[in-house]
Amino acid sequence: MTTGQHTTASPATDGATAPVAALARPDGTFAMVAMDQRDSLRTMMSERLGEPREAVTDARMTDFKLAVSRALGPHASALLIDRDYGARELLDQRILPGTCAPILAADALTQEPGGPVTDTALDPAVDPVSAAADGARALKLLVIWRRDGSRDRRVALAARFVAACRDAGLASVLEPVARPTAREEADGTFRLNDAIVEAAEELAPLRPSLYKCQVPDGGRGPVARIAAEAERIDAAVDVPWVVLSQGVEPDDFPHAVEAACRAGASGFLAGRALWTPALTAPGPAAALRGPCAERLRELGEIVHRHGRPWWTAPIHARARTSSEGGRA
């Protein structure tokens, strides 16, 4: 367990050149906002506002995403957005401060209206070299992981993504989300924590710049118990890793982040746990600048106290040791 590993010292060797450094705070941890939801955001806005889906226009979704970016960007180390709703405006208008790195979603989603994402692919409209030239500092790929016959295909997909980012000089953020097969769901045999670890064992060896995963137990229960389960993730992942907020109740997310960081995580890349209250607020902009920004700051403090700086992840620690040995 890595409690107390926080340090403000910079890495001795690859800190200036590792692409992941662009997404981190000076202490080496990550406090990042996810605003790349597409049909899922339309569904949330429709349900929470009591409006038909067709009333939630593309323009309204884009406006909300940009409002989130303006309000939360100053308190985040990076912000994730998609090309369909807001990325062009975000980059062209330079909405984010220099302390908040833009991350562009590179995934094309298979998703029925109102339903969950069932599969993903690389979006052919997202060119890593062009994204870098436009100001993005990283790309993100969501992978829906299951114990099915498509595992090799998903590994190959993730490998292509990591390589494309590396060739473009961008950080790669790989986000596997473990889901049950139809048989596991019917039989009641799916165990989330085991699936999270199995996915990590399969995909983390591809060496993305940053690995993003679910919180064990859905963030429910004592910090010590969640941390013990999260240590299994840490043992399988030798790159820096962070947690997402999907599947975690907003009130549970702070102690879920603490538990993950105590086990070795370096922070979070979260969306719904941060900005959901603004969807139904009488003044969304005020809610984003007030309670939503305060929640982000509180989570950032938790990560500052308990998170592991990215440069102490095993892959970077080994690189430093090798470099120092070569200079001896």
N, C-alpha and C positions, 0 to 999 in steps of 0.2 A: 504494500500500500504506500502511496506516495505523498501522504499528507505532510505539509511543511516543506515541500520542495521548491516553493516559490522563491525566485531570485530575480533581481533586476539586472544582473550582469548579462552582457551581451555574449552571444556565442563567439568562440575564439576564431572560427574559421569561416564557415559557410553562411554566416548570418547576412552578409551583404548581398549574396548572390542567390540564395535559396528562394524560389518564387513564393513559397508559403509565408515568408517574412512579411510580404506586402499586406497580408490579411490580419496580421497580429498587432496587438498593442505593444508598447515599449517593454512591458514585462514578459513578453513572449506568449501571452495567452490570447484567447479569441472570445470576443463578445459580438456576435454577428446576427444580423436580422435577415430572415427569409421572407421575401415578398414576391416569389415566383409562382404562386398558386394561380392556376388558370381556371378551368371549369369549376374546380373546388371552391374558388373564391366567389364565382357567380352563384353557386349553390348556397354558400354561407350568407351572402348578401340577400338573396331571395328569401331564405328561410327566416333569417333574423329580422328582416325588415317587413316581412309579410307581403312581399310583392311577387308577381309572376316572374319567372326567369327571364322572359323576353324584355321585362322592364329594366333589368340590370344590363345596361348597354356596355359595349366595349369602352366607350369614353368614360363612363362612371367608374369602371374597374381601373382604368389607367389613372384617373384623377386620384382615386384612393391610394393606389400604389405610390404615386408621386408625393402625396401628402404624408404618407408614412416615411418616405425617404427624407423629406425635408425635416420632419420632426424628430425622427430617431437616428438619422445619419450622424448628427454631431456627437452622439453618445455611443456609436458602434464602431468596431474596427473594420467591418466590411458589411456590405448589403448585397443580397442576392435578388436578381430580378430577371424577367424573361423578355424575349424580343417581341412577343405578341402585344404586351400591355406595359409599355413604359420604358423599355431599355433605351430606345433611341432618344427620347426626351431627356431621360436621366443623364445620358452621356453628353448629348449635344448642349444641354443647358448647364452642365457641370453642377448639378444639384447637390452632389455629395461634397463635403469638405475633404481636404487632402488627407485627413486622418481616417477616412472611411473608404475602403477599396471597393470598387464595383466588381461583383461576380455575375457572370452571365450564365443562365441556364442553357445547357447544350442538349437537353433531352426533348425528343418528340414523344408525347404521351398518348397511349391508347386508353381512352376513357369515355365511357358512355355518359351523356348528359345526366348530371345528378348522381353519378356513381363514382366508385373509387378508380384510381389508376390501376390498370391490370397488367400493363407491360410498357416498355419504353424502347426507344432506339435513339441513335444519334440524329439530331436535327440537321438535315443537309443544308439548311439555310444559315447555319451558324458556322462560319469559317474561323478557326482559331487565330490565324494570322491577322485577318481583318478585325477580329474582336480586340486583339492586342493593340492594333493601330488606333482603334477607336477609344481606347482607354480602359478596357476591362483588364483586371489583374488576375482573374481566374475564371475557369469554367466549372460547371457542376453537372454531374450526370446522376440521375436517379436510376436505380436498378431494383426491380421487384424480384426478390429472391424467393424461390420455392424449392422444395425437394421434388423436382419433377424432371422430365426429360430434356429440359432446355438449359440445364446448368452450364454445359460447355459453351453454348451460344452466348450466354450472359457473361461468362468469363472473357470470351473473345471480344465482346462488345466493350467491356470495361478496359481491357488491355489496349484496344484501339484508341479509346478516349484518353487514357493516361499518356500514351505515346504521342498523340496529336498535341496535347497540351505541352508536353515537354519540348517538342520540336518548335512550338510557337513561343516558348519562353514564358508560358503561363502556369500558374498553379492549377493542379487538378484536384477537385473536391468530389470524391466518390461517395455516393449515398445509397447503400443497400438498405432496403426495407423488407424485413422478413414477413412473409405471409403464408398461411396454410394452403396446402392443396385441398381440392374438393374432398378427397378421401379423409385427410386429417381433420378437416372441419366436421365432416359427418361422423367420424369415429370419436371425436373429442381427444385426439392423440397429439395435437399440436402443442408444443411447449415453447413459448416465446423466447425465454432466456437461452435455451439450447439452440434455437434457430438463429438468434443473433450471433452467438459464438461460432456456429457452423458457417454462417455467411462470412464472418470475419476471417476465419481460417481459409476460406476459399478465395476471397477477393483482396484482402489486405496485402498478400504477397506480391500483388501487382505494383506495389509501391506508389500509390497516389500521394500527392503532396499532403493531403488532409483526408482523413477517413471520418465520415459522419454516420452515426448509427442511432438506433433506438435505445431508450433507457430500459434496463431490465425491470421486470415486474410492472411496466407501465408507470414507473415512478411512485408506486404505492408501497407504503410500509416504512419501517424505520430506516434511517440513513445507513446504519451499519449493515443491515441486510442487503440493501440495494448495492452498497459499495462492495460487499463480498461477491455478489453476482457480477458486478462490473469489472472486478479484477480478472475474471475469465476473459473478458474482452481485451483488457490490457495485455494479457499474456499472449493473445493471438495477433495483436497489431503492433508492429514496430515503427510505424509512422505516427505523427501527432494525430489525435482523434478528438472529436467533439460529439455532443449529443444533440438530437433534434427534439422538438416538443410535441410532435404528432403522437397522439395516443396517450398523452399525459394531461391530466386535469390541470388547469392553470394554477390552482392553489398548491398543487403538489410539485410544480416544476422547480421552485427554488431549492427544495431539499433534494430533488432528483439531481439537479446540477451539482450540488455539493457532494452528493454520494459518488457521482461519476468522477468528479475531480479528485476526490480522496483516493479513488482507485487508479488514477493515472490520466484521466482526460484533461484536455487543455482548454475547455470552454464549451461553448454552445453555438449553434446556428439555428435560431428559433424564429417562428413566425406567429402562429396563433396564440401562443402563451403571452405574446407581447401586445399585439394590436387588435385582438378581437373585441375588447370593450368599445373601441372607437366606432365599430360598425353600427351600433345602435345609439350612440351618444347624440344628444341634441346638437352639439357642436363637435364634429369629429376631429377637427384640427386642434381644438382646445384639449380634447381628451388625449390625443396623441402627444401633445406637448406637456401635458400634466401627468396623469396616472400612468400612461403607457411609457413615457420616458423615464419616470421614476422607477417603474418595474425593471426597465432595462438597466438603469444605474445600479439598482440593488443586486441584480443578477451579476453584473460586472464586478461588484465588490466581492461576491461569493467566489467568483472565479479567481479574482486577484489573491484572495486568501488561500485558496485550496488548489488552484489549477497548476498543472505542470507546464513550464515554458516549453514551447515547441522544440527548441534546440536540445532539450534533454531526452527527447524520445530516442529509443534505442538506435534507430537508423542514423540519426544525426550525432549521437554520442559516439558511435563507432567511427563515423567519418572523421570526427575531430581527433579521436585517439589515433587513427591511422595517419592523419596529417601531421600530428605532433610527433609521432614516431619517425616519420619520414624526415623531419627537420632535425631530429636529435643527432 
